[in-house]
């Protein structure tokens, strides 16, 4: 019973701290939750159009489902590169929760 209680407590703590994790790419900073939503958006875009594997910013920025945190990024000329830099983090967000990526902070 104690092991179960400990496991539940650890999971709750991890969930609480995952909201505090931020992803820093260049001068931009995004919450890990927004990056996870970006992954879902990228996955659905690629499912509809496989040519979008390069993480082009135009279709992502045009989506009404794009988290608001990314709107300022969409206005920059290097948006394509930053979305490409976010792609590996978005693909494995659990690694960001343990700070396996240098771009992750607040773990």
ZADO-1210 file (C-alpha; in nm, 4 decimals, padded with zeros to 6 digits):
<atoms>
<atom x="00.0000" y="00.0000" z="00.0000" code="UNK" pos="1"/>
<atom x="00.2860" y="00.2357" z="00.0823" code="UNK" pos="2"/>
<atom x="00.4506" y="00.1631" z="-00.2531" code="UNK" pos="3"/>
<atom x="00.1295" y="00.2513" z="-00.4359" code="UNK" pos="4"/>
<atom x="00.0921" y="00.5735" z="-00.2383" code="UNK" pos="5"/>
<atom x="00.4538" y="00.6648" z="-00.3100" code="UNK" pos="6"/>
<atom x="00.4101" y="00.5947" z="-00.6815" code="UNK" pos="7"/>
<atom x="00.0967" y="00.8091" z="-00.6986" code="UNK" pos="8"/>
<atom x="00.2723" y="01.0906" z="-00.5145" code="UNK" pos="9"/>
<atom x="00.5691" y="01.0751" z="-00.7523" code="UNK" pos="10"/>
<atom x="00.3432" y="01.0836" z="-01.0577" code="UNK" pos="11"/>
<atom x="00.1509" y="01.3814" z="-00.9212" code="UNK" pos="12"/>
<atom x="00.4758" y="01.5637" z="-00.8492" code="UNK" pos="13"/>
<atom x="00.6056" y="01.4912" z="-01.1992" code="UNK" pos="14"/>
<atom x="00.2811" y="01.6177" z="-01.3515" code="UNK" pos="15"/>
<atom x="00.2996" y="01.9362" z="-01.1462" code="UNK" pos="16"/>
<atom x="00.6602" y="02.0025" z="-01.2439" code="UNK" pos="17"/>
<atom x="00.6069" y="01.9299" z="-01.6141" code="UNK" pos="18"/>
<atom x="00.4010" y="02.2497" z="-01.6326" code="UNK" pos="19"/>
<atom x="00.7099" y="02.4430" z="-01.5219" code="UNK" pos="20"/>
<atom x="00.9408" y="02.3006" z="-01.7879" code="UNK" pos="21"/>
<atom x="01.0269" y="02.5473" z="-02.0619" code="UNK" pos="22"/>
<atom x="01.1916" y="02.4941" z="-02.3968" code="UNK" pos="23"/>
<atom x="01.4366" y="02.7637" z="-02.5071" code="UNK" pos="24"/>
<atom x="01.5246" y="02.7835" z="-02.8758" code="UNK" pos="25"/>
<atom x="01.7182" y="03.0919" z="-02.9740" code="UNK" pos="26"/>
<atom x="01.5524" y="03.3948" z="-02.8195" code="UNK" pos="27"/>
<atom x="01.2183" y="03.2144" z="-02.7911" code="UNK" pos="28"/>
<atom x="01.0870" y="03.0275" z="-02.4896" code="UNK" pos="29"/>
<atom x="00.7864" y="02.7948" z="-02.4911" code="UNK" pos="30"/>
<atom x="00.6133" y="02.5855" z="-02.2283" code="UNK" pos="31"/>
<atom x="00.6554" y="02.2109" z="-02.2657" code="UNK" pos="32"/>
<atom x="00.2766" y="02.1772" z="-02.2846" code="UNK" pos="33"/>
<atom x="00.2697" y="02.4054" z="-02.5895" code="UNK" pos="34"/>
<atom x="00.5474" y="02.2039" z="-02.7517" code="UNK" pos="35"/>
<atom x="00.3425" y="01.8870" z="-02.6929" code="UNK" pos="36"/>
<atom x="00.0447" y="02.0531" z="-02.8643" code="UNK" pos="37"/>
<atom x="00.2776" y="02.1538" z="-03.1477" code="UNK" pos="38"/>
<atom x="00.3718" y="01.7879" z="-03.1894" code="UNK" pos="39"/>
<atom x="00.0059" y="01.6928" z="-03.2244" code="UNK" pos="40"/>
<atom x="-00.0376" y="01.9673" z="-03.4813" code="UNK" pos="41"/>
<atom x="00.2739" y="01.8597" z="-03.6727" code="UNK" pos="42"/>
<atom x="00.1565" y="01.4978" z="-03.6673" code="UNK" pos="43"/>
<atom x="-00.1862" y="01.5861" z="-03.8009" code="UNK" pos="44"/>
<atom x="-00.0350" y="01.8120" z="-04.0703" code="UNK" pos="45"/>
<atom x="00.2036" y="01.5379" z="-04.1827" code="UNK" pos="46"/>
<atom x="-00.0795" y="01.2841" z="-04.1878" code="UNK" pos="47"/>
<atom x="-00.2754" y="01.5115" z="-04.4216" code="UNK" pos="48"/>
<atom x="00.0280" y="01.6144" z="-04.6279" code="UNK" pos="49"/>
<atom x="00.3498" y="01.4039" z="-04.6004" code="UNK" pos="50"/>
<atom x="00.5498" y="01.6779" z="-04.7774" code="UNK" pos="51"/>
<atom x="00.5326" y="01.8800" z="-04.4550" code="UNK" pos="52"/>
<atom x="00.7922" y="01.6603" z="-04.2850" code="UNK" pos="53"/>
<atom x="01.0371" y="01.9489" z="-04.3144" code="UNK" pos="54"/>
<atom x="00.8323" y="02.1404" z="-04.0530" code="UNK" pos="55"/>
<atom x="00.7610" y="02.4386" z="-04.2749" code="UNK" pos="56"/>
<atom x="00.6181" y="02.7210" z="-04.0708" code="UNK" pos="57"/>
<atom x="00.3536" y="02.8516" z="-04.3138" code="UNK" pos="58"/>
<atom x="00.1021" y="02.5648" z="-04.2687" code="UNK" pos="59"/>
<atom x="00.1680" y="02.5511" z="-03.8950" code="UNK" pos="60"/>
<atom x="00.1305" y="02.9259" z="-03.8509" code="UNK" pos="61"/>
<atom x="-00.1917" y="02.9263" z="-04.0541" code="UNK" pos="62"/>
<atom x="-00.3500" y="02.6659" z="-03.8291" code="UNK" pos="63"/>
<atom x="-00.6085" y="02.7936" z="-03.5794" code="UNK" pos="64"/>
<atom x="-00.4929" y="02.5157" z="-03.3439" code="UNK" pos="65"/>
<atom x="-00.1388" y="02.6539" z="-03.3114" code="UNK" pos="66"/>
<atom x="-00.0734" y="02.7482" z="-02.9468" code="UNK" pos="67"/>
<atom x="-00.0667" y="03.1265" z="-02.9036" code="UNK" pos="68"/>
<atom x="00.2918" y="03.1106" z="-02.7730" code="UNK" pos="69"/>
<atom x="00.4133" y="03.0390" z="-03.1264" code="UNK" pos="70"/>
<atom x="00.2474" y="03.3369" z="-03.2974" code="UNK" pos="71"/>
<atom x="00.5418" y="03.5703" z="-03.2363" code="UNK" pos="72"/>
<atom x="00.7713" y="03.3046" z="-03.3831" code="UNK" pos="73"/>
<atom x="00.5612" y="03.2923" z="-03.7002" code="UNK" pos="74"/>
<atom x="00.6471" y="03.6566" z="-03.7711" code="UNK" pos="75"/>
<atom x="01.0217" y="03.5919" z="-03.7848" code="UNK" pos="76"/>
<atom x="01.2234" y="03.4978" z="-04.0936" code="UNK" pos="77"/>
<atom x="01.3890" y="03.2033" z="-03.9165" code="UNK" pos="78"/>
<atom x="01.0603" y="03.0385" z="-03.8128" code="UNK" pos="79"/>
<atom x="01.1232" y="02.7349" z="-04.0370" code="UNK" pos="80"/>
<atom x="01.4555" y="02.6645" z="-03.8661" code="UNK" pos="81"/>
<atom x="01.3154" y="02.7066" z="-03.5158" code="UNK" pos="82"/>
<atom x="01.0248" y="02.4727" z="-03.5895" code="UNK" pos="83"/>
<atom x="01.2807" y="02.2207" z="-03.7165" code="UNK" pos="84"/>
<atom x="01.4800" y="02.2657" z="-03.3943" code="UNK" pos="85"/>
<atom x="01.1629" y="02.2039" z="-03.1907" code="UNK" pos="86"/>
<atom x="01.0726" y="01.8883" z="-03.3813" code="UNK" pos="87"/>
<atom x="01.2998" y="01.6426" z="-03.1908" code="UNK" pos="88"/>
<atom x="01.1873" y="01.7865" z="-02.8581" code="UNK" pos="89"/>
<atom x="00.8231" y="01.7671" z="-02.9625" code="UNK" pos="90"/>
<atom x="00.8744" y="01.4071" z="-03.0759" code="UNK" pos="91"/>
<atom x="01.0115" y="01.2998" z="-02.7357" code="UNK" pos="92"/>
<atom x="00.8781" y="01.5468" z="-02.4766" code="UNK" pos="93"/>
<atom x="00.9394" y="01.3019" z="-02.1917" code="UNK" pos="94"/>
<atom x="01.3134" y="01.3514" z="-02.2476" code="UNK" pos="95"/>
<atom x="01.2648" y="01.7222" z="-02.1896" code="UNK" pos="96"/>
<atom x="01.1029" y="01.6522" z="-01.8535" code="UNK" pos="97"/>
<atom x="01.4317" y="01.5017" z="-01.7363" code="UNK" pos="98"/>
<atom x="01.6401" y="01.7719" z="-01.9110" code="UNK" pos="99"/>
<atom x="01.7947" y="01.5388" z="-02.1676" code="UNK" pos="100"/>
<atom x="01.7834" y="01.8259" z="-02.4190" code="UNK" pos="101"/>
<atom x="01.9966" y="02.1347" z="-02.3580" code="UNK" pos="102"/>
<atom x="01.7015" y="02.3513" z="-02.4657" code="UNK" pos="103"/>
<atom x="01.4913" y="02.2318" z="-02.1701" code="UNK" pos="104"/>
<atom x="01.4916" y="02.4163" z="-01.8399" code="UNK" pos="105"/>
<atom x="01.2972" y="02.3970" z="-01.5156" code="UNK" pos="106"/>
<atom x="01.3192" y="02.0208" z="-01.4764" code="UNK" pos="107"/>
</atoms>
